[in-house]
Amino acid sequence: MLERFLSKDNLNRAYVKVMRNKGAGGIDKMTTDELLGYLREHREALLVSVRNGNYKSQPVRRVEIPVYSNLKVPHQSH
């Protein structure tokens, strides 16, 4: 299952989806424009750390989405 998740095709589909949806930068302040270069440079190290169980994701950034007039509902942004 992990190898299917980490397959080149699956990772490419995920990247295209993030770009198509104009994904917001995360807590690390990396923009989607910077993502491709970062992934190209660090791809192997990222894959090895996930396979070995060493990968630690960064915390998600909380964003409040306004609902109705003044009521706000917390939403986790990735």
N, C-alpha and C positions, 0 to 999 in steps of 0.2 A: 504494500500500500504506500509506504513512504517513497519508494522509487518512482511510483506513478505520479505522486504529488510533486516530486523533484524533477520530473522529466523535462527536457528542454521544451517540448511542445506545450506542456502545461504552464511552465513558467513564462513562456512567450505569450500565451493567451492571457495570462494574468496581467502582464505588463501592458499589452494592448488595451485591455479593459480599463486599467487605471488611467492610461493616457486618453482614451476615448471619453471617460467620465470626468476628465479634468480633475483627477484626484488631488486633494489638498495635501500640502506638506504636513509632516507629522511634528512631533515634539522636537525632533532633531533639526528642524528648520530646513531640511533638504527639499528643494522644489522638484516637481516632476521633470523639469528640464535638465536637472542634474542627475536624475535617477539612472539613465542609461549608461552614462560614463562610470558611475559608481558601481553598477552591477557588472559591467565589463571588467573593471579592475579587480573587484572583490568576489566574483562569482564562485570560483573554486573554494576559497576560504569559507564562504557562507554555506556552500553545499556540504563541505566536510564537517563544519560545526553542527549543522542540523543532523546529519547522519550519525555523528558521535554523541548527540544529545547535549552538546555544550552551548548551543545557540540560546542567547537570552534576548528576547525582544525588548524594545524600549517601551516605557509606559505610553499609553494612548493619551491624546489630548482631549480634554472635555470641552464640548461646545454646547451652548444652550440654544435650543431652537425655539423661537417664539411661537406660542400657541394661543389663539384667540387674542384678547387684548393685552393684559399684563401678565398672564400666567406663562411661566417658562418651564420647559421640561428638559432635564439633562440628557445629553446624547453623547455617546462615545464616538469620537472621530479617529480613524486609523491612519 
